[in-house]
Amino acid sequence: MRWNATDKTAQSEGIAIAKGRGAFKGKPRKYHAEAKGKDRLIYNVVVQLLK
């Protein structure tokens, strides 16, 4: 199945409606300062590399 502009527009509109009613919050962050385990280690390495 190929996506066209109409499909993407309809999807964007549906996501906006769902966000408005609080049903869609998006994907949770994976790498962040409060992460646990290997995700935290990866976060720390990336932060060090960016310094």
Stockholm file with secondary structure:
# STOCKHOLM 1.0

chainA/1-51         MRWNATDKTAQSEGIAIAKGRGAFKGKPRKYHAEAKGKDRLIYNVVVQLLK
#=GR chainA/1-51 SS CCCCHHHHHHHHHHHHHHHHTTSCCCCCCSSSTTCCTHHHHHHHHHHHHHC
#=GC SS_cons        CCCCHHHHHHHHHHHHHHHHTTSCCCCCCSSSTTCCTHHHHHHHHHHHHHC
//
